[in-house]
Amino acid sequence: MSASTSSASSNRSSAPRSDDRPPLSERERHILQLVVQHFIDTAGPVGSRSLARQFDIGLSPASIRNTMADLEDMGYLDHPYTSAGRMPTQMGYRTFVDELMQAPKLSEADRQVLKGQLAQLVSDTDEMLRESTKLLSKLSNLLGMALSPSLSTALLERLDIVPLTGPRLLFVLNVSGGLVKTIVLEFEADVDRADLDRVVSMLNERLAGLTLAEIRETHEERVQGIEDTTGIVDLVREQSTPLFSEPQQRRLQIGGAQNLLNQPEFQETDDVRHFFELLEDETLMVNLLEDLGDIAPDAAGNTYIRIGSDNDNDEMASYSVVVSPYRMGDTVGTLGLMGPTRMDYRRAVALVRTMANVLNQSDPGDAAS
């Protein structure tokens, strides 16, 4: 992930400020802030007369128009088609998010919804993330996304082995943060329950408290000397890679795609088709969130914003992503929202940060304040 800098609001980070951005006067900053916010609210090009009528700026329409023309010349605004109004460029959005946006805060109604809904979340990690993405989408009309924590850095708390019908054993790895990995392995021998329990107990003595990555790299020396007539220790040696690696199933959860279609940017068939093609590219979505979430574990609770080409992918040039890492035990996952570059960044940041704080096992009332 590229370096990020602190922005105007606390706990919000984004792409670094480019030296190519021309400096702005206070008047230009104020007009840019109003244009971006008005465009986010209306999805229509912003004219000087509408700004003068709606806001008590203390400037004539002519003065506002001249300032907007200067902002366009500097690359902060664009002049679409033959319209008299203007709209933000990516640099305009970037400057708004980094320097001009008011501190994100949820309304009392939103806080009550979050407190009520999140109190019902189940302990199962996958279902919790699935419901979290749906709730984020419902409250924002954007796409909710979540990536479950990587198990490679999770501590093994307990290993259980359960005989199944036929020549199979179910390995259950309970790891920190309430996460569970299960894997079924072929095993021909009949094992006495007492012998199985003894071997499992010894394996737990040697391996519990280590990360899965540590176990994968050092298991040979750690299981040496275990007296085993069942063959299970040999099975653990042979199958250490699938046993102690990240599950093959992707960790991505997506919720509320239909809510995003309420945005004006998705009224054309081609735009809708392109959006759903992006969603079908699970590798792209996972890599995007992994890149955004590739930060220090102590950054959980911060919010990170990528706008358009900040995403380093041509397919994402028309979209923005707002994410926050969250912790489950010693592991870190990523939670976020995706939508058009004309998204309500203030609301998106507030929602994502609040949900991440809840998943950090904070009190919902405190997190939503």
Order of alpha helices (4+ residues) and beta strands (2+ residues): beta-beta-alpha-alpha-alpha-beta-beta-alpha-alpha-alpha-beta-beta-beta-beta-alpha-alpha-alpha-alpha-beta-alpha-alpha-alpha-beta-beta-beta-alpha-alpha
